Amino acid sequence: MKFFAVHLPMLDQEKSEQFRPQHLAFLEVMRNEGKVHANGKFTDGSGGLVIYRADSYQDCENLVLNDPYVQEGARDYSIKEWEAVWA
């Protein structure tokens, strides 16, 4: 299993507020399935970051494409494979 850092930059503040409950519910399901390691918003309001666990880039992107924020045009996304080092 690999880690992927997914940056979700803001595209539409209004849509982000509208679809926040669905986005958070989606992340909770992904967390319960072991597919999300961590997530959070940036304090400057520019978007957020999700750390996914997936076998491949494509598997991660398939998860991201199901996020209501992405589906509804509230956020864009970029994915980087991440070699995590834990303290």
C-alpha positions in Angstrom: 0.0 0.0 0.0 1.3 3.4 -0.9 0.5 6.9 0.4 -0.7 9.7 -1.8 -0.9 13.4 -0.9 -3.9 15.0 -2.6 -4.1 18.7 -2.7 -7.6 20.1 -3.1 -7.3 23.7 -4.1 -10.3 25.9 -3.9 -12.3 26.5 -7.1 -15.6 27.8 -5.8 -16.0 28.9 -2.2 -19.8 28.8 -2.3 -19.9 25.2 -3.7 -17.3 24.2 -1.1 -19.5 25.4 1.7 -22.6 23.8 0.1 -21.0 20.4 -0.4 -18.8 20.3 2.8 -21.2 17.8 4.6 -21.1 15.4 1.7 -17.3 15.7 1.4 -16.8 15.0 5.1 -19.2 12.1 5.0 -17.2 10.7 2.0 -13.9 11.0 3.8 -15.4 9.3 6.9 -16.4 6.3 4.8 -12.9 6.3 3.2 -11.3 6.5 6.6 -13.4 3.6 7.9 -12.3 1.5 4.9 -8.7 2.3 5.6 -8.3 4.5 2.5 -7.8 7.9 4.2 -4.9 8.3 6.6 -5.4 12.0 7.4 -7.2 15.1 6.1 -7.7 18.7 6.8 -8.3 22.2 5.5 -5.7 25.0 5.1 -6.2 27.8 7.6 -5.9 30.4 4.9 -9.0 29.1 3.1 -7.2 28.0 0.0 -8.3 24.4 0.1 -7.2 21.2 1.9 -5.1 18.1 1.8 -6.0 14.4 2.0 -3.5 11.6 2.6 -4.9 8.5 0.8 -3.7 4.9 1.0 -3.9 3.1 -2.3 -2.1 0.5 -4.4 -1.5 2.9 -7.3 -1.9 6.4 -8.6 -4.9 5.3 -10.7 -6.5 3.7 -7.6 -6.0 6.9 -5.7 -7.4 9.0 -8.5 -10.5 6.8 -8.8 -11.1 7.6 -5.1 -10.5 11.3 -5.6 -12.9 11.4 -8.5 -15.7 10.2 -6.2 -15.2 13.0 -3.7 -18.2 15.3 -3.8 -16.0 18.4 -3.8 -14.3 17.2 -7.0 -17.6 15.9 -8.6 -19.4 19.2 -8.0 -16.6 21.5 -9.1 -15.9 23.0 -5.6 -12.2 21.9 -5.7 -9.6 20.9 -8.2 -7.0 18.2 -7.3 -3.4 17.2 -7.7 -2.0 13.9 -6.6 1.6 13.2 -5.6 2.9 9.8 -4.4 4.3 10.4 -0.9 7.1 8.4 0.8 6.0 9.1 4.4 8.5 9.2 7.3 6.8 8.9 10.7 8.4 10.3 13.9 
